[in-house]
């Protein structure tokens, strides 16, 4: 996770602990470790584990969903940060919804790039007791810089040669002056380039049958939570200030929230409109004036709706 800001996790159960916590408690009772790294193993025997930007694969019917931010090989080490109940994985029981937020360690393709893995990808004997992924905990992790790892290689131990015995030099031979010591040339440490900022463009259009039109009556806006109709909440959860098509903002991270569409619910006249979009993916965005908040990817240009490689919030 790069320099991000906090958020509320929105899952299928409203962001809280699941109704199946009794079952989870039984499984967690087998977990005895309280610290250390964990080894991941693919639950399907594929030899690879997907690291996702949010706790679950895309829901059926979503135009844009939760992207894969990295793929880790079996045997990779990760640090378990917290747990949350999200969406089930195809082929697993519908109640099997537990996910772990992890930080890959040295040896992973991209060490330090945090994301969510399905709980079955970390065997019980490798699991570590972790807290629930609360807002405060996620905000704390987001505020931390992405950890960096460097592989260390032990320097070879030089072989000690026995001293060579030399006869004493004749007293008539003048001593040889010591050579002038030239300080070694030390290269400056390499600098790490900052990650390029991800800029996205607002598209506040809705379907109008087979066409698209600007929704001037309902301008887009940032919100403090990834939920729909923030202006109508009591209290309201919108960030002051409206957005219009063409506005450009900096994207910080991505998260699953309420499902949003730019089409007509219950009306099939726009079903074949190429501009129709439906998604539960939201971005945390920052405006040029410093305002930050969430916006559904539905209200962004079509090329900005695929996650853009952003880390999870």
Buried (B, 14 or more C-beta within 10 A) or exposed (E): BBBBBBBBBBBBBEBEBBEBBEEBEEEBEEBEBEEEBBEBBBBBEEEEBBBBBBBBBBBEEBBBBBBEBBBBEBEBBBBBBBBBBBBBBEEBEEEBBBBBBBBBBBEBEEBBBBBBBBBBBBEEEBBBEBEBBBEEBBBEBBEEEBBEBEEEEEEEEEEEEEEEEEEEEEEEEEEEEEEEEEEEEEEEEEEEEEEEEBEBBBBBBBBBEEEBEEBEEEBBBBBBBBBBEBEEBEEEBBBEEBBEBEBEBBBBBBBBBBBBBBBBEEEEEBEEBEBBBBBBBBBBBBBEEEBBBBBBBBBBBBEBBBBBBBBBB
